[in-house]
C-alpha cells in the first residue's frame, strides 16, 4: 500500500469501528424492547444483548486504537524512512554484479 493511501485507510477503519459500535447499541436496544414488551420473540433478548455488548466493545476498542489523520501522516513518514534504510542495507549486503 502506498504511503499516500494511509490516511484514507485509517479514516475508513474508524468509520467501520463506529458502525460496529452503532450496530451493538441497536442490538442491545432491540433486546430491551423485546424484553419489556413481553414479545413472543423474548427469547432472542439474551443473545442480542451478548452480541450487542460484544460489538460495542469491539467497535469502541478498534476506534480508540486507530490512529488519527495527523499521526497517520507521521506513520507514513516513518515508513518511508524505514524503506530507505532497508534499501541501503540491501545494497550493502547484496552488492550488484
Steps between C-alpha positions, in 0.01 A plus 500: 500500500650834403551736790271758341204266558557459876285793618205369297552151641498621860191713436315201355609285794360757744170512311476121506564492874230760562257300286567184701446691826172647371377154400584380851290779650211424261511131593497579870210744462306242298562244773368741762191566288431128456544439872286791619211440260491129590509418132476144376859553384612571856737204492713693248577768758793333677694407186438851364632655822812282500576562133413871530734552794773312314456716192499815711825394671669406173387818325611734777826311545582513129403869485719592794801309365482639146734786424364840411582680176798696633677197643431299185700755302774470762478123464531537124815708545644237735416227250674691220813543715499131592466399135797716400712351782408148388596582142842623619551186709395284207749672269783456751420137582434387143722690260390504137723341240 
